[in-house]
Amino acid sequence: MAICVDIVRIGFFVYACWLMWRYVAIVADERMVTVDLPRNIVFYSVLAGFVLMLGRSIQVFIANQRRGYSVLERPEEFQKVED
């Protein structure tokens, strides 16, 4: 089940990155209404955020595969009690 969650999460971020890339290409030449700057500054920042989240999702998926389980399957392994 955890593998399914990881794959769905990665798929979502791949799709979001693809959609943002297409949207930026469409509105690349438009200007903001209140500030005279191109809108693609904001949208490239959002795209960068999605790419970073995709990278982290892939990193977590690889770590879960190497470990053999995820936090969803064994949450007690990730809880540390310090005195």
N, C-alpha and C positions, 0 to 999 in steps of 0.2 A: 504494500500500500504506500509506503514511503517513497519507493521508486516512482510510482505513479504521480505522487504529489510533486516530486522534483522535476519530472518530465513536463508536467502541466505548467509548472512555474517557469521553466526555461522556455517552453513554447509561447507562453504569454509574453514574456519579455522580447523574444525574437519578433513576434507579431507587432508589439508596440514600437520597437525600433524601426521596423519596416514601414509602419504607418507614419511615424514621425518623419522619417526620411522622405517619404512621398509628399507629406504635407509641407515640409520645408521647401521642397522643390517647387511646389505650386505657389507659395506666398513669399518667395525669396526677395522679390523686388518691391513689396509693399512697405509702406512706412507706418510707424505707430501714430495714433491719433493725438495723444497728449505730448509726446516727446518726439522731436524730429530725428528719429533714429530708425534704422531698418528693423523690421520685426524678426528677421531671422536670427538676431542676437539672442533673443529670448528662446526661440524654438531650438536653436542649436544647443543651448544650455539644457533644455529639457531632454533633447536627444542624447546628450552626453550622460545625463543622469540615468536614462534607461539603459544605455550601453554599460555603465558601471554596475547597475543592478543585474544585468544579464551576466556579466563577468563573475559577480559574486555568486549568483545562482549556480553557474557551472562549477565554480570552486567548491561550493558546498556539496553539490552532487558527487564530484570526484572524491571528496573527503568521506562522504557517506559510503561510497562504494568500497573505498580502501579499508574503512573501519568495519564494514559489514552490517552496520545498523545506523539509524539516525536518531535524532532527539525525539522524533515522533514515536519511535518504537521503544526506546529505553531512556526516558527522561531522568531517571535516577542516576544514570551514568554522568550526566552533565551538571548535577547539583553538588556543589562542594560545601561542606559544613566546616567552618573554621572556628576554633575555640578562641 
